[in-house]
Amino acid sequence: MLNHAALDRAFQALADPTRRAIVERLSHGARSVSDLARPLAMSLPAVMQHLALLERSGLVTSAKVGRVRTCRIEPKALSQVEAWIHARRAEWERRLDRLGDYLSELQAGGGDVGADG
């Protein structure tokens, strides 16, 4: 069962292009904060704020070893987002399939879709 509060936090976190870029980079493997900040056109404190929000959302975890903080994707949180999107997609595909079937029936029966009875 989906945790709607966690899903809300995840979508809020993913609404920002900088945070999506961070998640994209982390999808290729764990990275240090400085490595994540390097390609971004912002200060390290600003990147840290984005990472803090990603951590609160549950999408990212981090651990500090010595002076280096390393961040990782949290697969379970992304799986919940993916499951929600998949369910919506499946629902819309069913609806579009039914619409296609209906339009095919109208066309085969010689019915005029736009005709007023």
N, C-alpha and C positions, 0 to 999 in steps of 0.2 A: 504494500500500500504506500502511496506517495505521501510524503510529509509536505503539506502545502506551504507551511511557513519556510521550510528549507528551500523549496522550489522558488518561492518569492524572492528570497535572498540571493539565490543563484542567478535568477533572471535580472535582478537589479544590478548585480556585479557584472554580468555580461552585457549590460546596456551601454557600457562605456567602451569606446574603441581602444583606449590605452590598456584597459584590463583584458579585453579580448586579445590584444597583441601579446600580453604577458602570458595568458593561458596558451596561446598558440606556440610560443617559444617553449613553454614548459611541457607541451605535448611531445616534444622531441627529447625530453629528459630533464633531470634535475639541473637547476642553475643557481648560482650565487646571486644575491641581490645586485651586486655591482655588475655582473654579467647581464642581468635582466635590464638594468638601467642604461647600459652603454648605448644601445641604438635608439633610445627614446629621447626626445627633445625636451627634457625636463630635469629638474633638480633631483638629487637622491632623496631628500625628504618627501618630495611629491610622489616619487615611485614607492616609497615606504608606505605612504597613505593608501595608495592603490592596493599594495600587497596586503595591508591590514584589512581592507574591506574584502578582498578575495579570501583571506583566512577566515574572517567572520562568516562569510557565506558558506564556508565548508569546501569550496572548490580547490583551495590550495592549503598545504601545510608547510611549515618551515621548522628547521632545527638549527641551532647555533652550535658550532664546534669551533672553539677558540674564538677568533675574531671574524669568522666567516659564517654568515647565515645562508643556508641553502634551502631553496623552495622546491616543492614537488606538487604535481597535480594529485588531487584526491579522486581516484577513479569512481568511487561509489557515488559521490555527489554528481559527477558528470553523467553517470548512468541514470540517475533519477531524472535529470533534464532530458536526456535522450529518450527515456521511456515515455515521458509526457509528450514530447514532440512526436514520437512514433505513433502514439495513440491518436493524436489529433490528425496526423497525416492519414492513417488508416481510415478514420471516420470520413474524412473528406474524399478519399479515393472511392469509398463505397457510395457516397452521395453522387459523385460525378459519374460513376459507373451506372447508377440507377437513372440519372438524367440522360446519359447516352442511350441506354436501353429504351427509355420513354421516347426520345426523339427518333430513334430508329423505327419504333412501332408506328409512330405518327407518319413517318415518311413512307413506310411500307404500306400502310393503310390508305395512303393518298390524302391523309388529313393535312390541313393547313395549320401550322403551329401558330401563326399570327392572326388567324381568322376570328372575327367576332361572330359568335353563334348565331 
